[in-house]
Amino acid sequence: MSINQLESLKSEVKDELVNNILPFWSGKMIDTTNGGFFGRVDGSGRIYNDADKGCVLNARILWTFSSAFRVLKNPEYLKIAERSKDYLLKHFFDNEYGGVYWLLNHKGEMKDGKKQIYAQAFAIYGLTEYYRVTKDKTCLEKAIELFHLIEKFSYDEKLGGYFEAFSREWGQLDDLRLSAKDANEKKTMNTHLHVLEAYTNLCRVWKDDFLKKQLRNLIGNFTDKIVNGQTYNLNMFFDEEWNDKTDLVSYGHNIESSWLIYEAALVLGDDLVSEKVKKLCLRIADSSKEGNMTDGSMIYEKFFNSEHKDTDRHWWVQAETVVGFLNAYKLNGQKEYLDRSLAAWGFIKDHLIDRQNGEWYWSVNENLQPNLKEDKAGFWKCPYHNSRMCLEIIERQDTI
């Protein structure tokens, strides 16, 4: 029964990727006037020609279409990836101080030159994926350059881990936040997770001893600092000395990390680390069950010392729920995990996919009403989480 379910899941997500998600980005998001991609499409489908363009969005488009070409071999995907790569290298890279800018205006001119480590990581992630399918040496060289800049300016030589953000000139900043909703702390789980993700992909194509050392250290940051040893939730915010400043549980980040940490250990290639991380990742997946509703969906987050929960079902959280529980099923074979993964996909099919206008809604509320106030595409609403979910299932199906 499980084999048939997995075959059906693979078929359905491939159809979703090929006929809904990717066509939205390749058909509606290309900015033929100013280059690259539009910076925003709102929840009603209106394109904003003058919207600013974020590095995170561009790098995620680069990763998505590079990965889609690697898995599905459609040359049209490679054309979109190449467009994103060219725009990233020409407009986002700071040729004076190094690194990538946070934000451009719609014409491709620097608007915010700060060096958010989160963005440097996603640039590595996208460039290395493009290198995997093209062997474009410039992309690998740029990814390695970003790696060394992160290590030079962001790595904490004394206590380990990575500081959050810097000025354009790599100086200190008072405001380190990714977004207004985040705590203004020097170290965060979110940035560490995506540096881990970036270094994992870089390690696939560049077998450097120093990189492997830092990837190992990053895994250790999660096992020893970031994962709460009592609850197995992720602690979210820290000061410079790794004192926990967390005030919430992020169910989406819990389930996402439960497979990304294990993937990092596999790429590192240390069996002892992999075995340790395997047990931990299953516990993290188990901790995520608290936010997993009976309809298969995962709520967004819960705040400490309060009864308040954000019960909206965000698009990226649902996508990561499918992958996270499928990964847990692969790790120990318990059918409960497969059932949770399939239920999450069922929820996505029934409530999150916009079958009229393409792509997915930002979220639906607990009454299953779509959120049209938030973007369909934008600085944070990218093709990466849902496309990656589809691609992970397509690639994993034969190994589960």
Helices and strands as residue ranges (DSSP letters): H 2-16, I 17-21, H 22-28, E 53-54, H 55-72, H 75-87, I 88-92, E 103-104, E 110-112, E 115-116, H 117-134, H 137-149, I 150-154, E 165-166, E 187-188, H 189-205, H 209-221, I 222-226, E 237-238, E 248-250, H 251-268, H 271-288, G 289-291, E 301-303, E 309-310, E 313-314, H 315-332, H 335-347, I 348-352, E 363-364, H 384-396, G 397-399
